[in-house]
Every structure is written in C-alpha cells, then in structure tokens.
Amino acid sequence: MIDAKRKAAIFLTIAFVLAVVTSILILSQIRAAQDSLGERTQVAVAATDIQTYTEITEDMIEWVEIPQVENLGSFVRDASEIEGTIAIVNMQRGDLLTSNVLRAGADIPEDHRIVWMNATSNVVMDQPVASGDTVDIIVTYDADEEFTTTRLFENVTVVQREEGGEGMSDIKVSMPLTDAERFIHHQNTADSIRILLANQVQQSGIEDEQEEAPEDEPVEEEQVEEEPEEEEEPEEEPEDEEEDDEDDEEDDENEDEDDE
C-alpha cells in the first residue's frame, strides 16, 4: 500500500512538472505571436481604379497598415518607390501595389521610340551596360558580296536594362523613329552587331569644356579716326619789309630837301 501511494505521488509530481513546462512553452509562443502581430507596417494600395500603362501619382494611392510578416519585399512601403512608375496591369481600388505590377516609365523625347536590343548570336555587348549609359552601335553586313563594317549610330541612350537568360542582359534604347527603323532592319539582316559602351567620363569632360569655353567675341573693326585737316593760315607779310620801305621813303625825302 505504501509503495502504491509513493508511486502515485511520484507520478503526480512528474505530471505537474510537465504541465508547468508545457504551459510555459505555450505562453511563450502566444506572446511571440502577439508581438509579431503587434508590429505593423504601412504599405501602398490603390485608392482608385487604375488602368494599364497609367502613370502612378500620389493621389492614386493610399497607405494602410498590415501586420509585419517576413515576405514584405515586394510590397511598396515608401513613396519614392512609385515615383516615375506606371502600372502594367489593371488595378482595382484596394489592391496592394507590388513591384510585380509596376515598372519604371521611360522619359524620352516625343519623336523617340524605345527599341529592344536582346543579346543573340549576332548581337554582342562587349561590356555590361546599365540604365543611363550611352553606347555606340557597330554593324557588319554584306554589301554587294563584300562585308562592310560601319558605325551605324553613336551616343545612343540606354533607358532600361533587363536580365536575360543564360546570364545575358537585354537593354532598351531610345532612338528617333527613322533610326529605329534602320536598326530593326539591320537587327534582322546584319551578320553582326556590336554594342560598345561609350566613355561617359570623357564625354562629360568635353561637354564641360565646351560649356566653359567663352564664345568667340566678334572682332570690332577699329575705326580709324580721320584727323581734321589743318587749315592753312594765311601767310603774314613780314613787318620788316614795311619798315624798310618807310625808311627808304624818308631817305628820299631827305635827299630832296638837301638838293633844294
């Protein structure tokens, strides 16, 4: 009987300890869940219906708070992330804005078009190119059964860069419409197209020098001032001659008086 009571006491003690440990673990998990739910972050949602290829402005979005979770990388959490972007899908009011439904809008001149340059067997990029760089395009084609290599375009602006397959990158450039037609023709018919990264440091230095260089000032023709001609002063008769004449007349008169 005593052994049975002892075994029961030991069993109850062990059960009590396990219950306490289990309670502590459950309470810690509940507290962690409450803490995670307590941390909230603001994300952007559509404040109105947005059509495809519409530029996103601040009045089109509103900010709502959601619980902090691990996978928030694709959500828009800062106003700077939507500057200069457009929607690539139709969105309804209340839809969350993510990086998958937005892309940067291209600021190009009105007469320009964006042309896609995908790296292929005949299109080779000699160096990695990023958005904002300028490139020169060298084309090799067959002209009258003779290969001709020429620089087709220079200082072409890259507006976007995308990662392609097999570790290769594709770029999009801005060109006037007539140049875009010529490039697309060579892209389909040329034997080889090389994309060369331009030296932007040197180009910017040249532009700065041109801006700093003063414009040639027009040379002012020296006006030769004509000196006024000196008027010839009338020659004055010398007074000495008049005095001599008077002396001669007096001598003559004296002689006449002596003769008399």
C-alpha positions in Angstrom: 0.0 0.0 0.0 2.8 2.3 0.9 4.6 1.6 -2.4 1.4 2.3 -4.4 1.0 5.7 -2.7 4.6 6.5 -3.3 4.3 5.7 -7.0 1.2 7.8 -7.2 2.9 10.8 -5.6 5.9 10.5 -8.0 3.6 10.2 -11.0 1.6 13.3 -9.9 4.8 15.2 -9.3 6.1 14.4 -12.7 2.8 15.3 -14.3 2.7 18.6 -12.5 6.2 19.5 -13.7 5.4 18.6 -17.3 2.2 20.6 -17.1 4.1 23.6 -15.9 6.7 23.3 -18.6 4.0 22.9 -21.3 2.2 25.9 -20.0 5.4 28.0 -20.1 6.1 26.9 -23.7 2.5 27.7 -24.8 2.6 31.1 -23.2 5.9 32.0 -24.8 4.5 31.0 -28.3 1.4 33.1 -27.7 3.5 36.0 -26.6 5.7 35.8 -29.7 2.6 35.6 -31.9 1.2 38.7 -30.2 4.5 40.6 -30.6 4.6 39.8 -34.3 1.0 40.9 -34.8 1.7 44.0 -32.8 4.4 45.2 -35.2 2.6 46.7 -38.2 3.9 48.4 -41.3 2.4 50.7 -43.9 2.0 49.6 -47.5 0.6 51.3 -50.6 -2.8 50.3 -52.0 -4.8 51.7 -54.9 -7.1 54.5 -53.9 -9.0 54.3 -57.1 -9.2 52.1 -60.2 -6.0 52.3 -62.3 -5.8 51.4 -65.9 -2.9 49.7 -67.6 0.1 52.0 -68.6 -1.2 54.8 -66.4 1.4 56.8 -64.6 1.1 56.4 -60.8 0.7 59.6 -58.8 0.4 60.2 -55.1 -3.4 60.9 -55.3 -3.9 57.4 -56.8 -2.6 55.6 -53.7 -3.3 55.4 -50.0 -1.4 53.8 -47.1 -2.8 51.1 -44.9 -1.2 49.2 -42.0 -0.8 45.4 -42.1 0.9 43.0 -39.7 4.7 42.7 -40.0 5.5 39.5 -41.9 8.6 38.1 -43.4 7.6 38.3 -47.1 7.3 42.1 -47.5 10.0 42.6 -50.0 7.7 43.1 -53.0 5.3 45.5 -51.3 5.6 49.2 -51.8 6.5 50.7 -48.4 7.9 54.1 -49.4 6.6 56.9 -51.6 9.9 57.1 -53.5 9.3 53.6 -54.9 6.4 54.8 -57.0 8.0 57.9 -58.5 8.1 57.8 -62.3 6.4 54.4 -62.4 3.4 53.0 -64.5 1.0 50.2 -63.9 1.4 47.2 -66.2 -2.0 45.6 -65.2 -5.4 46.9 -64.5 -5.9 47.5 -60.7 -9.0 48.0 -58.7 -9.5 50.1 -55.6 -7.9 48.4 -52.6 -5.4 46.3 -54.5 -1.9 46.1 -53.0 0.9 47.8 -55.0 3.8 45.5 -55.6 7.0 45.6 -57.7 5.4 43.0 -60.0 2.7 45.3 -61.2 4.8 48.4 -61.5 7.7 49.3 -63.8 9.7 52.5 -64.4 8.3 54.8 -67.0 10.7 56.0 -69.7 11.2 59.7 -70.1 12.1 60.1 -73.8 11.6 62.9 -76.3 8.3 62.9 -78.2 9.8 61.8 -81.6 11.8 58.9 -80.0 10.9 55.3 -79.6 12.2 52.6 -77.3 13.9 49.7 -79.1 14.7 46.4 -77.5 18.2 45.1 -78.0 18.3 41.5 -77.0 21.6 39.7 -76.9 21.6 37.0 -79.6 24.1 35.2 -81.7 24.6 38.2 -83.9 24.1 40.9 -81.3 27.1 41.1 -78.9 27.6 43.5 -76.0 31.3 44.0 -75.3 30.7 45.3 -71.8 27.9 45.3 -69.2 25.6 48.2 -69.8 23.4 49.9 -67.2 20.4 52.3 -67.5 21.6 55.8 -68.3 24.7 54.7 -70.2 25.4 55.7 -73.8 26.5 53.2 -76.4 27.8 53.1 -80.0 26.4 50.5 -82.4 28.8 48.9 -85.0 27.2 46.9 -87.8 28.8 44.4 -90.2 26.7 43.5 -93.2 27.1 42.0 -96.7 27.0 44.7 -99.4 27.5 43.5 -103.0 29.2 40.3 -101.8 31.6 42.3 -99.7 31.5 42.6 -95.9 31.2 46.2 -94.8 31.7 47.4 -91.2 30.4 50.8 -90.2 29.4 52.7 -87.1 25.7 53.0 -87.6 24.8 55.0 -84.5 26.7 56.7 -81.7 25.9 58.1 -78.3 22.6 56.1 -78.1 21.0 56.4 -74.6 20.1 53.3 -72.7 16.8 53.7 -70.9 16.4 50.2 -69.3 18.3 47.0 -68.6 16.8 43.6 -68.0 18.4 40.4 -67.1 18.0 37.8 -69.8 18.6 34.1 -69.9 21.9 32.3 -69.6 23.5 35.2 -67.6 22.9 37.6 -70.6 21.3 41.0 -70.3 18.9 42.8 -72.6 18.8 46.6 -73.0 16.3 49.1 -74.3 17.5 52.2 -76.0 15.9 55.5 -77.1 16.1 56.4 -80.8 14.4 58.7 -83.3 11.8 56.8 -85.3 13.8 56.8 -88.5 16.9 55.5 -86.7 14.8 52.8 -85.1 13.6 51.6 -88.5 17.2 51.4 -89.7 18.4 49.5 -86.6 15.5 47.0 -86.7 16.3 46.3 -90.4 20.0 45.6 -89.6 19.0 43.7 -86.5 17.2 41.2 -88.7 19.6 41.2 -91.7 23.1 42.1 -90.5 25.8 39.5 -90.0 27.0 41.1 -86.7 26.0 43.9 -84.4 28.4 45.1 -81.7 27.2 47.3 -78.8 30.1 49.3 -77.4 29.9 51.2 -74.2 30.9 54.9 -74.7 33.3 56.6 -72.4 31.0 58.9 -70.5 33.7 60.4 -68.3 35.5 61.7 -71.4 32.2 62.9 -73.0 31.2 64.8 -69.9 34.6 66.4 -69.7 34.3 67.5 -73.3 30.8 68.9 -72.7 32.0 70.8 -69.7 34.9 72.3 -71.6 32.5 73.4 -74.4 30.2 75.0 -71.8 33.1 76.8 -70.1 34.8 77.9 -73.3 33.8 81.5 -74.0 32.2 82.2 -77.3 34.3 84.0 -79.8 33.7 87.6 -79.4 33.2 89.4 -82.7 36.2 91.4 -83.5 35.4 95.0 -83.6 36.7 96.8 -86.6 38.9 99.6 -85.5 37.5 102.8 -86.7 40.3 105.0 -88.0 39.6 108.4 -86.9 40.4 110.8 -89.6 42.4 113.7 -88.3 40.9 117.0 -89.4 42.9 118.7 -92.0 44.8 121.7 -90.6 43.6 124.9 -92.2 46.4 126.8 -93.8 46.9 130.0 -92.1 47.4 132.9 -94.4 51.0 134.0 -94.5 51.5 137.3 -92.8 53.8 139.7 -94.6 56.8 140.3 -92.6 56.8 143.7 -90.8 60.4 144.2 -91.5 59.8 144.8 -95.2 57.2 147.5 -94.4 59.7 149.2 -92.1 62.4 149.1 -94.8 60.0 150.8 -97.3 59.3 153.5 -94.8 63.0 154.1 -94.2 63.6 154.4 -97.9 60.9 156.9 -98.4 62.3 159.1 -95.6 65.8 158.9 -97.1 64.4 160.0 -100.4 62.7 163.0 -98.9 65.8 164.0 -97.0 67.8 163.9 -100.2 65.3 166.1 -102.0 65.5 168.7 -99.2 69.3 168.7 -99.4 69.1 169.3 -103.1 66.9 172.3 -102.7 
